[in-house]
């Protein structure tokens, strides 16, 4: 069997945290490889270890003082790994076609390696991300060049694949493999949950408080719902730079008694256990893992057409797919807040779909490996 040696450049800094979910996942991946070296962008202020090694896995933190310093240190680490192990073949993968790929390709120059790219975000079919900064426009320009010249590419959804094939990327160079979903704890919540015979009353959002999540629009939409049904609640679970603006928006809309803010916690299943419906109205998402987790916990979803919507979430089945207007979002929320039968049906459909997803991932680690190493 051909040796399988992988060097990946990544943002997965939690892989340096002992016993974290990220670290456990990387250890599982390493078991199906001969060598797995993971170079992670970290800064001094993160206060993370500079190295973790166990079995076939070695994780390196850049531990730099600046963002530019992270790039240079990641290059140094990656180049040293490849130069020290030239006797074996390597696949070098970037977590995106931007900075991580720049480092990986720079480190691999002049060496006999296979270039690989992973894409977790739907940035090439969504103009909103491009407009967030001039740097994003530069990233897309460089990323297109990377995608057109990379040996193989792994994306997390058919939506993302379609967007890069439109750029001119050959269909057969793209592997679609969704993000690994550990659903056991969420399915347990779903099994304990009784199908609600009353309409939904508590809606929940989980994620970053940042502009792409469209939370200001969500609050405006929820204000329309509160006008119709006074006893509904919305819980916003997370953290981020937009929190102060969101708090001010809640005050302006008079929603102080209807909207609750909760700090982020890794115990997401516990947050979901107390809610009825998950809401996600993002402008763009890569995969939107939280939709799958919510469905496993027995929650229908109200979501914009992002991420895995269309593949694992269908309008009128596991949830409602809405457009990014306050009227459309409010209509989706009101459907479950006023129609008990639709709410019940969606609860059941959500859990059935989540169980199906869980079953399809029985050999996920091998599928992940094969997305990097194409068998001849």
N, C-alpha and C positions, 0 to 999 in steps of 0.2 A: 504494500500500500504506500502511496506517495506521502512523504512527510508533510504535515500541515503546521506551518509556523506563521503566526499572525502578529503583526505589529499594528496597533491601532492608536491614532491620536484622537483625543476625546475631551469632552467637558465633564465627564462622569466623575467628579471629585469625591462623591460619596463612596466610591470604590476604595478609598483610602481610610474610610471609617470602619473600625472593627465591628463585625457582625451586622453591618447595615444591609438592607435589601439589595443595594447596588453591588456590594462586595460579594454577597452570596451568589448573585446572578453571574458575576464574572468568574467565580470559582467553578460554577456549573459549566460555563462555556469552556473553561480551560481543560476540563476533563476530556473533551473530545478533540483536543489539539495536542500537538507535540510541544509547542511553546506558544504562550500567549503573553505578549508584552504590551502593556497599556500605558501610554504616556498621557497624563492628564494635566490640563491647564489649571494651576492653582496659584494663589498669591500668598505672600507672607501673612497678610491679614486674616487669611482663612484658618490659620493655626492648625494645619493638617500635617500628618507625617509626610516625609519626602519619599518613602518607599514602603511597599508591602509585598511580601513574597510568601507564597504557599503553593507547594506542588508545581504545576506547570504555569502558574500565574505569577507575573511580576507587575506591580503597578508603581509608576513613578509620578511624583508630583513635581511640577516645575518650581513651585515655591519662589516666585519672582515678586519683585516690588511693583512692577508696572505691567500693563497689558503687552507692551512691546517686549518687555523682558520675558514674559511667558512664551512668546513665539520663539525667541532666540534660544531659550533654555530647552523648549520642546524639541527644537531642531537638534541641539547638541546631544540630547539624550537619545533621540531616534537614530541619528547618524552613528553614534557610538554602538548602539545595539546591532545595527546592520553591518557595520564594518567589522565588528568583533565576531560575527557569525556568518561570514561570507561563504562558508563551506556548505550551508544549507539554503534551500529556496525559501523565499518570503512572499507573503502578500502584505502590502502596506495599505491600510485603510484609513480614510478620514471620516469623522462623524458627520461632516457636511462637505459641500464642494467649495467651501470658503477658506477660513483660516486654518482649520485642521488639515484640509487637503493641501494647502500651500506648504505647511510644515512637512507633511509626509512626502510630497513630491520633491521638495527641496532636499530632504534627507536621503532620498533614494536615487538622486541623480548619479549617473555613471555606474549604477549597480544593476544587476539582473534581478529585478523584482516585478511582481504583478501589482499594478495600481488598482485600487478599489475605492469606491465612494459609497457612503450611506447617506440617505436623505430622509429626515424625519419631519420636515416641514413642507407645507404646500406653497412655497414661495414663488414658483414660476407661473402659477395660474391666478395668483391673487395680487392685485395692484396695491392693496393697502400696505402690505409689508414694505414694498419698494419705496413708498412715499413717507415712511416713518423717518428716514434719514438719508442723506447723500451717501453715507457709507453703505447702506443696504443696496443702493443702485450699483455701486462699484462691486459689491459682493456678487450680485446677479450677473454682471458682465463677466467677471472672472470665473464664476461658477459655471457659466455656459461653456466656456472654453475647456474647463476641466471635464465636464460631462461628455463633451464631444470627443475627448481623447482618452478617456478612461476605459480600461479593459472590461470591468464589470461594475454594476451599480445595484445596490439593494435599496428599495423604497418600502415604506410602511403601508401603502394603500394603492389601489388601482387609480384613484384620483391623482396621486402624485405621479404615477407612471405615465398616465395620459399627458400630463403637463410637460414632462421632459421628452417624451416621444415627439411632441409637437415642435420641440426645439431642433429635432433632427437626430436624436439618439436612437440607435437601432433597437428595435423591440426585443431582440434576443439577447441583448446585453443587460437587460433589466430584470431583476428578480423581485417579486412582491412578497414580502414577509412582514406581517404586522408585528407590533411590539409584543413581547412576551407578557401575558396577563396572568398574574397569580390571583386567582379568583376565590380560593377556598374560603377565606374569612368573610368575603362578601356574600358568597353563596350561603354560608351559615346564617348570616343576617337575613337573607331572603327566605330561607326555610323557616326561620322563627317568625317571620312576619305573616300575619293573617291577611288575606285579601280584604281590603277595606271596602265596606259596604256603603260608605259615605263618600261624598266628594272630597277632593284634596283640599287641605287647609294650610299645609306648610311646604313651601318651596325652598330649595337650597342651591347655592352656587359654591363650588370649591375650586380655588385656583389663585393665580396672581391678581392683585389689584393693579392692573396696567391697561393702557388704552386699547390694546388689541382685543381685550375681553369684552369691550362694549358695555361696561357696567353702568355708565351714566344713562345710556339708552334703556338698559334693563330697569333702572329705577323709575324712569319716566313711564315705562310700560306698566310697571307694578302699581304706580299711582292710579292708572286707569282701572286696574283690577280692584284696588281698595275702594274706589268709588262705587263699584258694583257690589262688593262683598267685604264688609268691614272687618271680619274676623280672620282674614288670611294673614300669613306671616311669610317673610322672606329672610333667610339666614345667609349671610355672606361670610364664608369661611376662607381665610387666607391672609395675605400680607402683601405689601407693595407700596410703591411710591405714590399711588393715586388715592390712598386711604383718606387723607385729609379732604381732598376734593369730593370724595364720595360722601363723607360725613356731612359736608356742607350742603350737598345736593339733597340728602335725606331731610335736612332741616328746611331747606327751601320748599320742598314738596310736601312738608307736613307729615312725613312718614315715620317720625320718631317712635311711635307705638307699634309700627308694623314691620320695621326692618331691624334686624339684630346683626351685629358684627362679632365674629368669633375668630380668635387668633388661630393660625395654621397649626395643625397637629398631624403627625404621621398616622394617627389612628382614624383614618378616613372612614372605615366601616362603621365606627361608632357614631360619627356625625350623620352618616346616611341612615342609620337605624332609627333616628328620631324624625326623619323628614318623609314627605309623601312623593314629591316630584323633584327631579334635578333639572336645573335651568342652565343652559350654556348658549350664549348668544354672541360668540366670538366672531371677529371679522375674518380670522383665519386660524387654523389648527393643523398640526401635523397628522396626528392620529386621533386625538381626543380620547385617551384612555379612560378618563373619568366617566364617559358615557357607558362604557362596558361595565365598569365597577358598579355604577349606580343600578344598572339593569340587573346585575347579579344580586344586588341587595333588595331587589323587588320594586325599584322605583321606575316608573315611566319617565321619559325625558322630553323636555321642550328645548329644541336646539335649532340653530341656524345650519345651513347646509355646508358643514365643514368636516374635515377628518374622515372618520369611518362611516359617516352618514351616507346612505345609499348602498353600503356593503353590509353593515350590521344593524343599521337603524333605518326603519321605513316609516314614512308619514302615515299616521292612522293605525299603525300596528304597535311597535314598541314605544312610540311617542308621537309628538307633533313636530314637523319640520317647518320652521317659520322663516320669513324674510327679515332683514334687519331694519324694520320700521317698528315704532312703538305700538302701532295699531295691530300689526300682525303678531307680535310677541304677546301682547295683551290677550288677543283672541286665543292663542295657544294655551296660555295659562288659564284663562276662563273656561276652556273646554273641560279641563280636569277639576276645576273648582266648582262647576255647576252640573256636570254630567257624571253621576256616580257610575253608571253602566260602562261608559267609555273608560273611566279611570280603572275600574276593576279589570276590564278586558286587557288594557295596556299593561297592568301589573303582571298578569299571567304571561302575556307574550314576552315581556322583558326578561323574566326569569327563564323561560324556555330558550330564548335566544342566547342568553349568557351560558347556560349549560351546554349548548351546542358548541359555542366558542371554546369552552373549557375542554371538551372532548376532542376538538380538532387539534389541540396543542400537545397531544400525548408524546409526540416525538419532536418537540420544538427545538431542542438544543441541536439535534442533528440537522434540522432544516436550517438553523442559523449558521452552522458550520458550512453547509453546502452552498450557502449564498456567497461565500467567499472563495470556495474551492470547487470549481467546476470539474466534475469527473470526466475524463476523456473516454 
